Amino acid sequence: MSMSKYRLALFGGVPLVRVHARLRIPWPIVTRQDRNAVMRAFDVQDFSGRGSSEVYGLEAEMASSFEMPHGTALNSGTAALHVALASLGIGQGDEVIVPNLTFIATAMAVVHNGSIPVFADIDPITYNITADSIRKKVSKKTKAVIVVHMHGFPADIHPIQELCRERNLMLIEDVAQSPGARFNGKPLGSFGDASAFSLMSQKNLATCGECGILLNKTLAAKNRAEMVRIYGEILRANTPRKYNSYTLGWNYTLNPIQAAMARTQLRRLPQLTRRIRQASLRMNCELQSFKWIRPPNDIPGGEGVFHFYRIGLDPTSFDFSHPGKFRKAIQDALNAEGLNVRHYQNTPLSGQPVFQTEIYNDFKKQFDIQRYPNTLRVIRSTLVLGAVSSWPGYVLCPGTIEAYVKGFEKLERNMPQILEYAAKIKYTEPWEDIAKTSDSFKAKYSFWKK
Ligand SMILES: Cc1ncc(COP(=O)(O)O)c(C=O)c1O
């Protein structure tokens, strides 16, 4: 074996993975069952979704699979979060606690509902909010908590449930990244007063496009959800529409074609979850020998579904003291080898320009990203593996695990060179770009006024 085989691609060596053969699989995995279901829905020629048996079927099957009494189908996960809040009577000016590391929809849905997102810091190892971080943010105006089971891994839900009971807060689970995951044997999505799922095409449970499901514990909330879904009207099966609006609502109706494919994917979810977990746990085992890598892991009682495979990087065993430069050097070196690694969220949500506007002046201190040291630490020192187009199934692509392990071995073998490269990096924190541009962008793009 020639030594040039070990030269890093970042410094002119041969990449481990050729650009044209990057490790990707199309997602979601589509079978004949899905195609037949979609064609069946198409041939019925009921495209509106109101009163569709595919939509009713999906609602019932989701509720039963995730052990909640009532399901309402919507046209996105964001809509499901929005309607979750409305269905529980959360309204104008109410504060809702959300994680500062999640997808923007979790906080934006709160704003769409006229409520105020209040951010809680995450745990730096699990990436989830905790009862302790939530408790620090509870005020007299707090009405609800949205707990996100990040990247498919259960949050420590029992103390959060207890806190919500104690302080009379509604608990909403954001299960967008975690359908199929369990805690103490019970499915995520069954622990709150409501739970919101996204079935858009990059999720573990995915359809051909956009789709959301809301699960509710009470019939009253389910009835409200149905009204909010369609302009505040009351629609009854086999009864002509009356066009009377009793409350504020939107048009969040799901298309039957997307419902049909969601149903066949739901049937295969347990089997697919087993495959993703098995492969991801094998990756975890392989990474054990790299002291500088921390693979994702469950809390005791958790059975996560590895929606994203986020690794923590720690340079202390090499006596290197700058985690951000180290992460950036590893990112550059792996990408040069043809191995996809990237950031998922490069700022705490409270630092997003949309929240750094004058409408939130009363929350200026709260939204200061420096108040969220764990979120900053995670963004600075972690990376997500896999090509975006293959999430979350990247780990199922043949040869993927071996390729990443070889990549990490190659980097470890060249660590002195990587550290030298890291030391010279002109480093800016991932969130600094957005913070720098936000002022000028605000003036140009923010059309909200207080
Ligand atoms: C945690 C989380 N919440 C909510 C959403 C929103 O779902 P959708 O894209 O279906 O609106 C997503 C999707 O990316 C998500 O990851």
The ligand as an SDF file (V2000), in Angstrom:
LIG
                    3D

 16 16  0  0  0  0  0  0  0  0999 V2000
  -38.4870   19.4670   14.8200 C   0  0  0  0  0  0  0  0  0  0  0  0
  -39.3560   19.8580   13.6650 C   0  0  0  0  0  0  0  0  0  0  0  0
  -40.5310   20.4400   13.9080 N   0  0  0  0  0  0  0  0  0  0  0  0
  -41.3590   20.7910   12.9230 C   0  0  0  0  0  0  0  0  0  0  0  0
  -41.0280   20.5890   11.6040 C   0  0  0  0  0  0  0  0  0  0  0  0
  -41.9500   21.1090   10.5310 C   0  0  0  0  0  0  0  0  0  0  0  0
  -42.4970   20.1390    9.7520 O   0  0  0  0  0  0  0  0  0  0  0  0
  -42.9690   20.4720    8.2430 P   0  0  0  0  0  0  0  0  0  0  0  0
  -41.7370   20.6800    7.4310 O   0  0  0  0  0  0  0  0  0  0  0  0
  -43.7400   19.2550    7.8590 O   0  0  0  0  0  0  0  0  0  0  0  0
  -43.8200   21.6740    8.3010 O   0  0  0  0  0  0  0  0  0  0  0  0
  -39.8260   19.9550   11.2950 C   0  0  0  0  0  0  0  0  0  0  0  0
  -39.4960   19.6780    9.8860 C   0  0  0  0  0  0  0  0  0  0  0  0
  -38.5240   19.8840    9.3280 O   0  0  0  0  0  0  0  0  0  0  0  0
  -38.9460   19.5960   12.3560 C   0  0  0  0  0  0  0  0  0  0  0  0
  -37.7680   19.0220   12.1120 O   0  0  0  0  0  0  0  0  0  0  0  0
  1  2  1  0
  2  3  1  0
  2 15  2  0
  3  4  2  0
  4  5  1  0
  5  6  1  0
  5 12  2  0
  6  7  1  0
  7  8  1  0
  8  9  2  0
  8 10  1  0
  8 11  1  0
 12 13  1  0
 12 15  1  0
 13 14  2  0
 15 16  1  0
M  END
$$$$
